[in-house]
Amino acid sequence: MHEMQQANVDLLQIFYLMRLTRAMEERTRTLFLQGRVVGGVYTAQGHEATTVGAAMTLRDGDCIVPQHRDLGMHLVRGTSPRAVMCQWLARGNSPSLGRDGQLHIGDMHHGIVPMISMLGESLPVACGVALTMKMRKRESIVLASCGDGATNTGPFHEALNMASVQKLPLVLVIENNGYAYSTPGYKQFNVQQLSERAKAYNIPGETVDGNDVLAVIEAVSRAGEHARAGNGPAIVECKTFRVRGHSEADKADYVPKELREEWLKKDPITRFEAYLEQERLLTARKKAQMEARIREICDDAVRYAEQSPEPDVATVTDYVFAPDGPIAIVGEPGADNPRYINALDRRTGESFTTVSQEEEAIGRR
């Protein structure tokens, strides 16, 4: 199927993370329909190969700048399912301390930069992180993501121009899922592949099947090595599909039924599962054990979040400004005790992290 050679445990870990991503989102969707999650719920059904595959190429010290459908990236980099569920349920011990109910979270200890809701606006921030890495002569890269619609915004082009001119170690993954909310691609672009936009900045661009996780890993790995060698940024366009609406409040009636059914047949998890079974890497017993573990993790995350405290109104003005003193950067001395997101609570001296080391390790390679 692919030239890439992976150890059996790596392939099963990839499958596990794809399944965990979908299971977490399915559980959140159920909570939303039950009225237990308030606000918008944005899921990535159909994106799992792109998000998990891209993040699996990274090393310790690298950073990601994810967006709202990139739960898979968070899980790969080490964000705990408990922390994610506390965030979705806006609990007082969530990464945002209950100030938000979306994946607007980050953790520099794990190399995760929080997203900005205005999609595309995170890309100049990604350039800033990449510039810091270059100035400090580190062999690390930044993996940033955006949707097809964001490639039509000013920050996308400003970020690419800066990254190209400065030869920044940036890999941009475009998750082309066919629609910018309700606007189909043919009404947005006059190019066949969004990776063609790389030509304007004299950088490499490649388009791959975003529902083939091994193809994603191969392409993003190539782009990563290009950036890591000091050659500047690269683009990987992953063609996939947003099976559900823009959010759970969107019925997506604008998507032709035949088109959705066509993409459902290309489901990335089903495809990878068939490959693993064909290669005799995934047995019925292993799959059952994995599914049981995933149910256990989801049950535990929901139970933990619902038993966690509501936000304390007395803390509403806390952490509006960054704390005094240096902020540790992932991979540098002192980063094991960072002073930013998921750092020490100045009022208690305790870490914001609410889970054990074992639970924090869920998803880490």
KEVO-121473 format. One line per field, with one value per residue (C-alpha): residue number from 1; residue in one letter; x, y, z. Coordinates in steps of 0.25 Angstrom, whole numbers, plus 2048, in hexadecimal, padded with zeros to 3 digits. Layout:
N
pos	(NUM	...)
code	(a	...)
c1	(X	...)
c2	(Y	...)
c3	(Z	...)
This chain:
365
pos	(1	2	3	4	5	6	7	8	9	10	11	12	13	14	15	16	17	18	19	20	21	22	23	24	25	26	27	28	29	30	31	32	33	34	35	36	37	38	39	40	41	42	43	44	45	46	47	48	49	50	51	52	53	54	55	56	57	58	59	60	61	62	63	64	65	66	67	68	69	70	71	72	73	74	75	76	77	78	79	80	81	82	83	84	85	86	87	88	89	90	91	92	93	94	95	96	97	98	99	100	101	102	103	104	105	106	107	108	109	110	111	112	113	114	115	116	117	118	119	120	121	122	123	124	125	126	127	128	129	130	131	132	133	134	135	136	137	138	139	140	141	142	143	144	145	146	147	148	149	150	151	152	153	154	155	156	157	158	159	160	161	162	163	164	165	166	167	168	169	170	171	172	173	174	175	176	177	178	179	180	181	182	183	184	185	186	187	188	189	190	191	192	193	194	195	196	197	198	199	200	201	202	203	204	205	206	207	208	209	210	211	212	213	214	215	216	217	218	219	220	221	222	223	224	225	226	227	228	229	230	231	232	233	234	235	236	237	238	239	240	241	242	243	244	245	246	247	248	249	250	251	252	253	254	255	256	257	258	259	260	261	262	263	264	265	266	267	268	269	270	271	272	273	274	275	276	277	278	279	280	281	282	283	284	285	286	287	288	289	290	291	292	293	294	295	296	297	298	299	300	301	302	303	304	305	306	307	308	309	310	311	312	313	314	315	316	317	318	319	320	321	322	323	324	325	326	327	328	329	330	331	332	333	334	335	336	337	338	339	340	341	342	343	344	345	346	347	348	349	350	351	352	353	354	355	356	357	358	359	360	361	362	363	364	365)
code	(m	h	e	m	q	q	a	n	v	d	l	l	q	i	f	y	l	m	r	l	t	r	a	m	e	e	r	t	r	t	l	f	l	q	g	r	v	v	g	g	v	y	t	a	q	g	h	e	a	t	t	v	g	a	a	m	t	l	r	d	g	d	c	i	v	p	q	h	r	d	l	g	m	h	l	v	r	g	t	s	p	r	a	v	m	c	q	w	l	a	r	g	n	s	p	s	l	g	r	d	g	q	l	h	i	g	d	m	h	h	g	i	v	p	m	i	s	m	l	g	e	s	l	p	v	a	c	g	v	a	l	t	m	k	m	r	k	r	e	s	i	v	l	a	s	c	g	d	g	a	t	n	t	g	p	f	h	e	a	l	n	m	a	s	v	q	k	l	p	l	v	l	v	i	e	n	n	g	y	a	y	s	t	p	g	y	k	q	f	n	v	q	q	l	s	e	r	a	k	a	y	n	i	p	g	e	t	v	d	g	n	d	v	l	a	v	i	e	a	v	s	r	a	g	e	h	a	r	a	g	n	g	p	a	i	v	e	c	k	t	f	r	v	r	g	h	s	e	a	d	k	a	d	y	v	p	k	e	l	r	e	e	w	l	k	k	d	p	i	t	r	f	e	a	y	l	e	q	e	r	l	l	t	a	r	k	k	a	q	m	e	a	r	i	r	e	i	c	d	d	a	v	r	y	a	e	q	s	p	e	p	d	v	a	t	v	t	d	y	v	f	a	p	d	g	p	i	a	i	v	g	e	p	g	a	d	n	p	r	y	i	n	a	l	d	r	r	t	g	e	s	f	t	t	v	s	q	e	e	e	a	i	g	r	r)
c1	(800	80B	81A	81B	81F	819	81A	80D	80B	80C	801	7F8	7FB	7F7	7EA	7E7	7E9	7E0	7D5	7D7	7D5	7C8	7C3	7C6	7BF	7B3	7B2	7B2	7A7	79E	7A1	79D	790	78D	78F	79B	7A5	7A1	7A6	7AB	7B0	7BA	7BE	7C8	7C1	7C9	7D5	7DC	7E6	7EB	7EB	7F1	7FA	800	803	809	815	81A	825	826	829	820	814	806	7FD	7EF	7E1	7D3	7D3	7E0	7DD	7E5	7F2	7EF	7EE	7FB	803	7FE	7F2	7EA	7DC	7D8	7DD	7D6	7C8	7CA	7CC	7C0	7B7	7BE	7C2	7CA	7D6	7D7	7E3	7DB	7D6	7C7	7C9	7C6	7BF	7C7	7D5	7DB	7E5	7F4	7FF	80E	813	80D	810	802	7FF	7F0	7E8	7E1	7D3	7D4	7D9	7E6	7EA	7F2	7FC	804	805	80B	815	819	81B	823	82C	82F	834	83C	842	846	84C	843	840	831	826	818	80C	800	7F3	7E8	7DB	7D9	7D1	7DC	7E5	7DD	7E0	7EB	7F2	7F5	7FC	803	808	80D	814	81B	81F	824	82D	832	833	82C	82A	81B	813	805	7FA	7EE	7E2	7DA	7CC	7C5	7BD	7C0	7B4	7A9	7B2	7B7	7C5	7C1	7BB	7C8	7D4	7D8	7E3	7E2	7EB	7ED	7FB	7FD	7FD	80B	811	80E	818	822	820	81C	80E	807	7F9	7F6	7EA	7E6	7DE	7EB	7F2	7FF	7FF	7FD	809	812	80F	810	81D	823	81E	823	831	832	82E	837	843	842	83C	830	821	818	80A	802	7F4	7EC	7DF	7D4	7C6	7BE	7B3	7AB	7A7	7B0	7AB	7A0	797	799	790	799	78D	796	79E	799	795	79D	7AA	7A8	7A6	7B2	7BB	7B5	7BA	7C8	7C7	7D6	7D4	7CD	7D8	7E3	7DC	7DB	7EA	7EE	7E5	7EB	7F9	7F5	7F8	7EA	7E3	7D5	7DA	7E4	7D9	7CF	7D9	7DC	7CD	7CB	7D7	7D1	7C4	7CA	7D2	7C6	7BD	7C8	7CA	7BB	7BA	7C6	7C1	7B3	7B9	7C2	7BF	7B8	7C0	7C3	7BE	7C8	7D3	7CC	7D7	7E3	7ED	7E8	7F7	803	80A	817	824	828	81F	825	826	823	830	839	83E	832	828	824	81E	818	812	807	7FB	7FB	805	805	7F9	7FE	7F3	7F5	803	7FD	7FE	7F1	7F3	7E9	7ED	7F8	804	7FF	7F2	7FA	802	7F5	7F8	807	810)
c2	(800	80A	80A	80F	804	805	7FC	7F5	7FC	809	805	801	80D	816	80E	80F	81E	81F	817	81F	82C	828	821	82E	836	82D	82D	83C	83D	834	83D	849	843	840	84E	84B	853	861	869	864	857	855	847	841	834	831	839	82F	82A	838	83D	831	82E	83C	83C	82F	834	83D	83C	841	850	852	85B	85A	866	85E	863	85F	851	84C	844	839	842	846	837	833	83E	83A	842	839	835	839	847	847	843	84E	858	854	854	861	85D	865	85C	85C	861	86E	86E	86D	87A	872	866	863	85E	86C	866	864	85F	863	857	84E	858	85D	86B	86F	872	87F	87E	887	87C	880	889	87F	87D	88A	885	878	881	887	87A	875	882	880	872	877	882	878	86F	863	857	858	85B	861	859	862	85F	866	863	866	873	879	878	884	88D	897	891	884	88C	895	889	881	88D	890	881	880	88D	889	87A	876	868	867	85C	861	856	85A	852	853	84D	853	85E	86B	86A	869	86E	863	863	866	873	877	874	874	869	85A	858	862	85D	865	872	86E	872	880	880	877	86B	85D	859	84B	846	838	82F	835	828	81F	821	81A	824	82F	82B	829	837	83F	837	83C	84A	849	845	850	85A	854	855	864	864	86C	869	85F	85D	84F	850	844	842	83C	83F	845	83A	842	850	85C	85A	851	85D	85C	851	853	852	859	84D	843	836	82E	836	833	824	824	829	820	814	81A	81B	81C	813	808	809	808	7FD	7F5	7F7	7F2	7E6	7E3	7E4	7DB	7E6	7E8	7DC	7DB	7D9	7E5	7EE	7EA	7ED	7FA	7FE	7FA	803	80F	80D	80D	81A	821	81D	821	82E	832	82D	835	841	841	83F	84B	859	864	870	879	887	88D	889	88F	89A	890	88D	898	89C	893	891	899	893	88A	880	873	86E	85F	857	861	861	864	85F	854	85F	869	876	877	86E	862	868	86B	872	87E	87D	86F	86B	85F	85B	85D	84F	847	839	82F	82D	820	827	833	829	824	826	829	820)
c3	(800	803	804	812	81C	82A	835	838	845	83E	834	83F	847	83B	83A	849	848	83C	843	851	849	843	850	858	84E	84D	85C	85C	851	85A	866	85D	858	867	86B	873	86A	867	85B	84E	84C	840	83C	832	82D	821	824	82E	824	821	830	836	82A	829	838	839	830	83B	845	853	853	847	848	842	83F	83E	83A	83F	838	83D	849	843	844	852	856	84E	855	863	867	871	86D	87B	878	86B	871	87C	871	86A	876	87A	888	892	891	881	87A	878	887	881	879	86C	867	85A	857	858	861	861	869	866	86F	863	859	856	853	855	849	845	842	835	82D	825	830	837	82C	82E	83D	837	830	83D	843	837	837	846	843	838	840	84B	841	845	83B	83E	835	836	830	82E	828	821	819	80A	80D	816	809	804	810	811	81D	814	80A	813	81B	80F	80A	817	818	80A	80B	819	816	822	827	824	81E	81B	819	812	816	809	80D	801	808	80F	818	80D	801	7F8	7F2	7E4	7E9	7F1	7E8	7D9	7DB	7DB	7E7	7F3	7F4	7E7	7EF	7F4	7E7	7EA	7F5	7EF	7F9	7F7	7F7	7F6	7F6	7FC	7FF	80D	810	80F	81C	816	80A	814	81C	810	80B	818	81B	80E	811	81F	81B	810	81B	826	81C	81C	80E	812	813	80B	808	809	804	809	802	80B	80E	81A	81B	826	825	828	837	83D	83B	82C	824	818	80F	804	802	7F7	7FD	7F3	7F6	805	802	7F9	804	80E	806	807	816	81B	827	820	815	81E	826	819	817	824	823	816	81B	827	831	837	83C	841	84F	84E	848	854	85E	858	857	865	869	861	868	875	872	86D	879	883	87C	87C	88B	88F	888	88D	89B	89A	89F	898	895	8A1	89E	8A7	89D	891	890	892	887	87E	87D	87D	88A	88D	88A	87E	878	875	867	864	863	86B	879	882	879	882	88B	881	885	87B	877	880	889	898	89E	8A6	8B0	8B4	8AF	8A9	89A	891	88C	893	88F	893	88A	885	880	87A	872	86B	85C	85E	855)
